[in-house]
Amino acid sequence: MSRVTDDVTNWMLMFRWIVKLIRDEFGIDEARLTRSAVLETELGLSIETIEEVMDTIAGSFGIRFPAGTLDEVVRLEELCMLAAWLKGLYKRPGFISDTFEAAGRRVNPAAG
């Protein structure tokens, strides 16, 4: 599934886009969709739902999440920063490992 991304030009707009996706597709109250929200425990998203969100992000932005993404990402902000980095809209997030960085760059040439 892909959605329109024409207006997403920086990581904050990507964050907003992802918040709307989760709100609209999975019925999570927007007030709970804060930067620090833990995807599984605070938002109640299952691994399968997080993977579905990632698939929609990947399809919409033309990026690929490397294997092991769910080992690197815990919070909503981390998912957004990672997606923005893979798209070339943000610097390398400090929370990812060097091994994961290399994998991300291999599958996403725009990762800066």
Order of alpha helices (4+ residues) and beta strands (2+ residues): alpha-alpha-alpha-alpha-alpha
